[in-house]
Amino acid sequence: MTALSAPKSILFLCVANSARSQMAEGLARKLLGDRVRVQSAGSSPSRVNPFAIEVTQEIGIDLTTHASKSVDTIDPASVDMVITLCAEEVCPVFLGNVPRLHWPIPDPASDDPSLSREQMLERFRTARGQIQARLEVLVAHFDIPEEPRPAPGVRGRS
C-alpha cells in the first residue's frame, strides 16, 4: 500500500453508535490528535455502552463525555472518509460522496444473561484490539507530517 492523502475528517459508523464506533472515535483521536477531525454516528443511536467506556479507560482513553449520535445529524460536507464497523447487521447509509472502508467487526454488546462480566469485557477488549490494529495500519499509510523529532541516538547541537 502506498501513502494516502490524509483525510481532514473521518466518520465511524455502526448501528447503535454505542460500542465499536465510539471506541474507534476515541482510538482515532488518540492516534491522530488534532490533525484529523474524528466523529462517529449510528443509524439507531442508543447510549455509549459502559463496557466500551471501561475498556477504553484501560488504555487511557476517556469516552465518558461521548454521546450516541444519529447519522442523520452529520453534515456530509464535513466528512472526507467513512469507515463502517458493522459485521452481521446492516450498516448505516451515509450519503456523502467520499472514500469508504468497511471493517466487519462483530458487535461486542450482548443481551445474553449467561455471559459473565469478565466475558463481556473480553468481547469488548477484542473489538477494541481489532479496531486499534486496523487504525494503526491505516494511519501508517497517511502522509501526515508528524512533529519534528530527532532521529534515535542523535543529539542536538551544543
DOLUMSE-92271 format. One record per residue: x, y, z of N, C-alpha, C in turn. Coordinates in pm, whole numbers, plus 50000, padded with zeros to 5 digits. Atoms other than C-alpha are relative to their C-alpha. Layout:
XYZXYZXYZ;...
% end
This chain:
500854988250000500005000050000500895012450000;499244987550005501285034749919499375010250092;500514989549913500825066650114498685005449945;501294994150034497305080550115499995014350047;500214986649947496355116550145499144998850125;500755000749875495185120750500498695007649984;501264992650005491515129650522500015011050106;500164989549899490545161150707499014995750107;501045004549908487645142750870499664985449973;500405014050010486785106250941498734998150081;501245003549932483315093551031499954984850016;500165014249971482955059551201498514997350018;501435003249993479545043151159499774985650044;500575013149971477755013851318498535002450032;501444998549983474145007751412499655008950120;500454993049879473765019751774500915011550042;499014989949959476845042451797500214999150151;499865002249856477345026852138501294993150039;498815007749963480445004852121501115001549896;498915000150100482524999151804500345013949948;499714986750057482165033751651500475009750107;499534991449892482605050751989501464996850035;498615003749972485785030852059500915004649886;499214995650115487015038351706500245015050005;499854985549988486385075451758501065003650103;499024997249895488345075652083501414995949961;498695004950043491205054751943500595008949891;499524991650110491455076051627500425013850051;499614986949943491525108351828501344998950071;498725001849932494375094152035501144998749899;498965002050101496325083351725500255012349913;499904989050097495625113951509500075013850064;499994987049934495345141751765499115009949929;500764989450065494185174451615500175000349848;499694999750143495445165751266498814996149913;501175004550075492145149551159498785001250092;501254999449923488585156651275499394986150001;500545013549987487055124351406498635000850064;501345000549943483395117251468499414986149977;500675012950017481055087551499498505002150007;501474999250000477355080751450499444986249971;500685012650028474785053251403498645002349940;501334999050061471535045751226498894999250105;500965000949889469735037651555500755002750130;499174997149884471715055751825499294996750131;500575003449869471245044552183500765007650109;499164993549899473805052352458501374993549992;498665005750001477525046952496500024988650101;499995012049918477975011952634501035001350112;499054999049888479575011452981501254991249984;498835008550023481864982752874500975006749902;499134992550092483175004252585500765010750076;499354989849917483905031852835501114993650083;499035006549911485675007653069501244995149926;498815005650067487924990452813500845010849932;499174989250054489005023352656500725007250113;499314994149885489805037353001501254992050037;498845008549972492165007653043501245004349922;498864995650083494335022852769500085015349993;499854985649988493975059252871499105008549912;500944992550083491025069852654498695001750077;501194996949923488045086952816498805002249907;501244998650079484645081452650498835005050084;501114996449911482615093952947499225012249953;500714988150050481735126452769499364997549863;500585003250131480715108852445498514997350012;501435003050008477075105752341499734993549865;500385006350126475465083952075499295010449912;500544990250094474565103951764499404993049879;500615005450122472375097651461500805004349878;499304996750125474005096151120499285011449928;500774989250065471235119951009500445013850047;499554987049948472835147551220501365004149945;498674997350052476155145651033499895006949864;499984992750126476715171150757500954992949904;499125007150094478035151750454501205008449954;498894991450044480185181850360501135000250102;498974999849896482085177650689500784987050009;499385013249993483255142150613500824997249874;499125003550112486205131250395500204985049984;499865014650006486225093850477499004993850097;500945007349916483675069150616500554986050023;499615013749967484575037150798498824993650073;501105007349938481735012950871500574988150077;499485010249908482214988051154498994988750023;501045010149982479174965251111500494986449951;499655013550043479534927651083498754992749953;501165007950036476324907651093498745008449980;501174991450017473924937251093500165009049877;499964991150116473044961950816500625013350043;499314987649967475374991850820499165012249963;500694987650036474025027250821500455005049863;499694993850129473915045650491500435014450025;499554986149993475875077850456500045005249858;500204995450137475035098750151501165007949941;498894992350054478295117750117500794991949897;499205006450105480435110149811501465000550042;498655000149943483635101149997500544985749999;499445013649990486045071850020499424992750120;500595008149895484665043350229500844987550024;499385012649961486245014850419498984992350082;500915008349919484354985650572500854990550083;499305008849906485774968550880498944991750072;501075008149941483394939750968500394994250135;499645004049863483964937951343498724996050073;501215004449929481424917251539499665009350118;500474991549890479324936951787500324993150133;499675006349872480754930352134498845000250100;501134999049908477494940352306499124987649986;500875011750001475164912152402499005000950114;501035000949896471934907152594499954986150061;499965013749950472894871152671500295000050151;499804999649855472424867653050501024989850050;499035010049956474774837653061501445005049992;498644994550009477794859552978500365007250129;499544993549878479784869853283500545013949966;499404986850017481124904853335501374998749933;498675001850059484624892153252499914995849853;500195003950140483374875752930499605012249916;500394987950073481724908552828501215009249980;498804991750013484924927952900500934994349894;499115006250099486884902952692499475002249858;500594997250133484474907252398500315014449957;499724986050032484934945052417501495002449979;498544998750020488724942052453500404994749863;499715005750132488784920152141499625009949891;500444990150100486774945651941500935012150001;499084988649987488974973952075501324996849932;498735003950061492104954951968499924999249849;500175000850145490744948051620499925013849937;500114986350051489834984551570501355007050007;498714993449983493154996851707501014995149897;499075005450098495144973551481499725005549860;500354994750133493254984951171500335014949990;499684985750002493615021551266501495002549988;498554998150007497365018151318500524997549860;499595002650138497765002850971499555011549909;500514989050082495555029650814500825012750020;499284987749970497315058450989501444999349951;498635001550048500725044550894500125003249851;499984997250144499745049650530499575014249964;500324985950025498585085650569501315007749989;498814991550013501095111550458499885012150091;500164989349902500555131750776501365003350058;498734996549937503645150850882499845000350152;500024999749855504395145051247500895011250048;499144989949942506055169251483501454995649980;498615004050022509795170351410500604994150126;499325006649889511785146751629501404996349953;498675004550039515495139451632499994984949980;499885014450023516455105251500500534993450127;499505006849881517125079251768501535000350005;498554999749983520645082951906500665012849952;499454987550050521085117651752499665011050099;500234988949908521525146951985500125013249924;499924986750061521035183251900501385006050019;498694993349990524005206451854500095007650131;499794992749877525515221652167500815012349974;
% end
